[in-house]
Structures are given as C-alpha cells and as structure tokens.
C-alpha cells in the first residue's frame, strides 16, 4: 500500500434475529492488508479472519477463528445465491470435517425492523 493511500476495508451488514425474537442490524468492518488474505476485524483483536475467493458471482468466503471456535462463512450480494454456490461451499468445508451448516433466512419479511 502506498504512503498516504486510504486503508482498504470490507464492510458486511446483516440483520440478525436475536434469541428474544427481535431483529437487530449488525455491521462488521474488516481491514485488508495489501498482498495478504488476512483480515483484521474492527473491534475484535482476538479474531483472526482469512479471505477466500469464490467462483460465485458476488460471493466471498471467510474463515473466522476466535477464542475456542472456528467457522466458515459464505457471504453473497444476492439474497438467494445460486444453489451451486452453496454446494461448492459445503463441499469445500466438508473436507475439513465440518458437518453442520446453518442457513440463515434471506428474505426481508424475516427480520423487518419497525419504527414504532
């Protein structure tokens, strides 16, 4: 990265249904280092994140490792990524002995926030 250049960032946003049934917006900011697949998660110095490319249009894969856990995430700009993208992700992670997959609901009705 050249001196004086702006830091490279990746911002991911989601609305997550909490245990109490309410929905809460979330935002994660990842700082990228030029020439590396390692990311720093803003506000989470204990978390290590690696970025992987995906053959799916508009998609990326992340591997997050923190205190006592490891997870792989598939992010896609489309609320309904092509089935081949999900199959590719499951295939890649299954060879690492990951057998449980959580598919989060991807429609606006699932977590609409009211202004009341």
Contact map, one row per residue, 1 for C-alpha under 8 A:
11101000000000000000000000000000110000000000000000000000000000000000000000000000000000000000000000000000000000000000
11111000000000000000000000000000000000000000000000000000000000000000000000000000000000000000000000000000000000000000
11111000000000000000000000000000000000000000000000000000000000000000000000000000000000000000000000000000000000000000
01111100000000000000000000000000000000000000000000000000000000000000000000000000000000000000000000000000000000000000
11111110000000000000000000000000000000000000000000000000000000000000000000000000000000000000000000000000000000000000
00011111000000000000000000000000000000000000000000000000000000000000000000000000000000000000000000000000000000000000
00001111100000000000000000000011000000000000000000000000000000000000000000000000000000000000000000000000000000000000
00000111110000000000000000000011100000000000000000000000000000000000000000000000000000000000000000000000000000000000
00000011111000000000000000001111000000000000000000000000000000000000000000000000000000000000000000000000000000000000
00000001111100000000000000001111000000000000000000000000000000000000000000000000000000000000000000000000000000000000
00000000111110000000000000111100000000000000000000000000000000000000000000000000000000000000000000000000000000000000
00000000011111000000000000111000000000000000000000000000000000000000000000000000000000000000000000000000000000000000
00000000001111100000000011110000000000000000000000000000000000000000000000000000000000000000000000000000000000000000
00000000000111110000000011100000000000000000000000000000000000000000000000000000000000000000000000000000000000000000
00000000000011111000001111000000000000000000000000000000000000000000000000000000000000000000000000000000000000100000
00000000000001111100001111000000000000000000000000000000000000000000000000000000000000000000000000000000000000100000
00000000000000111110111100000000000000000000000000000000000000000000000000000000000000000000000000000000000000100000
00000000000000011111111100000000000000000000000000000000000000000000000000000000000000000000000000000000000000000000
00000000000000001111110000000000000000000000000000000000000000000000000000000000000000000000000000000000000000000000
00000000000000000111110000000000000000000000000000000000000000000000000000000000000000000000000000000000000000000000
00000000000000001111111000000000000000000000000000000000000000000000000000000000000000000000000000000000000000000000
00000000000000001111111100000000000000000000000000000000000000000000000000000000000000000000000000000000000000100000
00000000000000111100111110000000000000000000000000000000000000000000000000000000000000000000000000000000000000111000
00000000000000111100011111000000000000000000000000000000000000000000000000000000000000000000000000000000000000001000
00000000000011110000001111100000000000000000000000000000000000000000000000000000000000000000000000000000000000000000
00000000000011110000000111110000000000000000000000000000000000000000000000000000000000000000000000000000000000000000
00000000001111000000000011111000000000000000000000000000000000000000000000000000000000000000000000000000000000000000
00000000001110000000000001111100000000001100000000000000000000000000000000000000000000000000000000000000000000000000
00000000111100000000000000111110000000001100000000000000000000000000000000000000000000000000000000000000000000000000
00000000111000000000000000011111000000111100000000000000000000000000000000000000000000000000000000000000000000000000
00000011110000000000000000001111100000111100000000000000000000000000000000000000000000000000000000000000000000000000
00000011110000000000000000000111110111110000000000000000000000000000000000000000000000000000000000000000000000000000
10000001000000000000000000000011111111100000000000000000000000000000000000000000000000000000000000000000000000000000
10000000000000000000000000000001111100000000000000000000000000000000000000000000000000000000000000000000000000000000
00000000000000000000000000000000111110000000000000000000000000000000000000000000000000000000000000000000000000000000
00000000000000000000000000000001111111000000000000000000000000000000000000000000000000000000000000000000000000000000
00000000000000000000000000000001101111100000000001110000000000000000000000000000000000000000000000000000000000000000
00000000000000000000000000000001100111110000000111100000000000000000000000000000000000000000000000000000000000000000
00000000000000000000000000000111100011111000000111100000000000000000000000000000000000000000000000000000000000000000
00000000000000000000000000000111000001111101101110000000000000000000000000000000000000000000000000000000000000000000
00000000000000000000000000011110000000111111101110000000000000000000000000000000000000000000000000000000000000000000
00000000000000000000000000011110000000011111100000000000000000000000000000000000000000000000000000000000000000000000
00000000000000000000000000000000000000001111100000000000000000000000000000000000000000000000000000000000000000000000
00000000000000000000000000000000000000011111111000000000000000000000000000000000000000000000000000000000000000000000
00000000000000000000000000000000000000011111111100000000000000000000000000000000000000000000000000000000000000000000
00000000000000000000000000000000000000000001111100000000000000000110000000000000000000000000000000000000000000000000
00000000000000000000000000000000000000011001111110000000000000011110000000000000000000000000000000000000000000000000
00000000000000000000000000000000000001111000111111000000000000011100000000000000000000000000000000000000000000000000
00000000000000000000000000000000000001111000001111100000000001111000000000000000000000000000000000000000000000000000
00000000000000000000000000000000000011100000000111110000000001110000000000000000000000000000000000000000000000000000
00000000000000000000000000000000000011100000000011111000000111100000000000000000000000000000000000000000000000000000
00000000000000000000000000000000000010000000000001111100000111100000000000000000000000000000000000000000000000000000
00000000000000000000000000000000000000000000000000111110001110000000000000000000000000000000000000000000000000000000
00000000000000000000000000000000000000000000000000011111101110000000000000000000000000000000000000000000000000000000
00000000000000000000000000000000000000000000000000001111101000000000000000000000000010000000000000000000000000000000
00000000000000000000000000000000000000000000000000000111111100000000000000000000010010000000000000000000000000000000
00000000000000000000000000000000000000000000000000000111111000000000000000010000000000000000000000000000000000000000
00000000000000000000000000000000000000000000000000000001111100000000000000011100000000000000000000000000000000000000
00000000000000000000000000000000000000000000000000001111111110000000000001111000000000000000000000000000000000000000
00000000000000000000000000000000000000000000000000111101011111000000000001110000000000000000000000000000000000000000
00000000000000000000000000000000000000000000000000111100001111100000000111100000000000001000000000000000000000000000
00000000000000000000000000000000000000000000000011110000000111110000000111000000000000000000000000000000000000000000
00000000000000000000000000000000000000000000000011110000000011111000011110000000000000000000000000000000000000000000
00000000000000000000000000000000000000000000001111000000000001111100011110000000000000000000000000000000000000000000
00000000000000000000000000000000000000000000001110000000000000111111111000000000000000000000000000000000000000000000
00000000000000000000000000000000000000000000011100000000000000011111110000000000000000000000000000000000000000000000
00000000000000000000000000000000000000000000011000000000000000001111100000000000000000000000000000000000000000000000
00000000000000000000000000000000000000000000000000000000000000001111110000000000000000000000000000000000000000000000
00000000000000000000000000000000000000000000000000000000000000001111111000000000000000000000000000000000000000000000
00000000000000000000000000000000000000000000000000000000000000111101111100000000000000000000000000000000000000000000
00000000000000000000000000000000000000000000000000000000000000111000111110000000000000000000000000000000000000000000
00000000000000000000000000000000000000000000000000000000000011110000011111000000000000000000100000000000000000000000
00000000000000000000000000000000000000000000000000000000000011110000001111100000000000000000000000000000000000000000
00000000000000000000000000000000000000000000000000000000001111000000000111110000000000001000000000000000000000000000
00000000000000000000000000000000000000000000000000000000001110000000000011111000000000000000000000000000000000000000
00000000000000000000000000000000000000000000000000000000111100000000000001111110100000000000000000000000000000000000
00000000000000000000000000000000000000000000000000000000011000000000000000111110100000000000000000000000000000000000
00000000000000000000000000000000000000000000000000000000010000000000000000011111100000000000000000000000000000000000
00000000000000000000000000000000000000000000000000000000000000000000000000011111100000000000000000000000011000000000
00000000000000000000000000000000000000000000000000000000000000000000000000000111110000000000000000000000010000000000
00000000000000000000000000000000000000000000000000000000000000000000000000011111111011000000000000000000000000000000
00000000000000000000000000000000000000000000000000000001000000000000000000000001111111000000000000000000000000000000
00000000000000000000000000000000000000000000000000000000000000000000000000000000111111100000000000000000000000000000
00000000000000000000000000000000000000000000000000000000000000000000000000000000011111110000000000000000000000000000
00000000000000000000000000000000000000000000000000000011000000000000000000000000111111111000000000000000000000000000
00000000000000000000000000000000000000000000000000000000000000000000000000000000111111111100000000000000000000000000
00000000000000000000000000000000000000000000000000000000000000000000000000000000001111111110000000000000000000000000
00000000000000000000000000000000000000000000000000000000000000000000000000000000000111111111000000000000000000000000
00000000000000000000000000000000000000000000000000000000000010000000000001000000000011111111100000000000000000000000
00000000000000000000000000000000000000000000000000000000000000000000000000000000000001111111110000001000000000000000
00000000000000000000000000000000000000000000000000000000000000000000000000000000000000111111111000000000000000000000
00000000000000000000000000000000000000000000000000000000000000000000000000000000000000011111111100000000000000000000
00000000000000000000000000000000000000000000000000000000000000000000000100000000000000001111111111000000000000000000
00000000000000000000000000000000000000000000000000000000000000000000000000000000000000000111111111100000000000000000
00000000000000000000000000000000000000000000000000000000000000000000000000000000000000000011111111000000000000000000
00000000000000000000000000000000000000000000000000000000000000000000000000000000000000000001111111000000000000000000
00000000000000000000000000000000000000000000000000000000000000000000000000000000000000000000111111100000000000000000
00000000000000000000000000000000000000000000000000000000000000000000000000000000000000000000111111111000000000000000
00000000000000000000000000000000000000000000000000000000000000000000000000000000000000000000010011111000000000000000
00000000000000000000000000000000000000000000000000000000000000000000000000000000000000000000000001111100000000000000
00000000000000000000000000000000000000000000000000000000000000000000000000000000000000000100000001111110000000000000
00000000000000000000000000000000000000000000000000000000000000000000000000000000000000000000000000011111000000000000
00000000000000000000000000000000000000000000000000000000000000000000000000000000000000000000000000001111100000000000
00000000000000000000000000000000000000000000000000000000000000000000000000000000000000000000000000000111110000000000
00000000000000000000000000000000000000000000000000000000000000000000000000000000000000000000000000000011111001000000
00000000000000000000000000000000000000000000000000000000000000000000000000000011000000000000000000000001111101000000
00000000000000000000000000000000000000000000000000000000000000000000000000000010000000000000000000000000111111100000
00000000000000000000000000000000000000000000000000000000000000000000000000000000000000000000000000000000011111110000
00000000000000000000000000000000000000000000000000000000000000000000000000000000000000000000000000000000001111110000
00000000000000000000000000000000000000000000000000000000000000000000000000000000000000000000000000000000111111110000
00000000000000111000011000000000000000000000000000000000000000000000000000000000000000000000000000000000001111111000
00000000000000000000001000000000000000000000000000000000000000000000000000000000000000000000000000000000000111111100
00000000000000000000001100000000000000000000000000000000000000000000000000000000000000000000000000000000000000111110
00000000000000000000000000000000000000000000000000000000000000000000000000000000000000000000000000000000000000011111
00000000000000000000000000000000000000000000000000000000000000000000000000000000000000000000000000000000000000001111
00000000000000000000000000000000000000000000000000000000000000000000000000000000000000000000000000000000000000000111
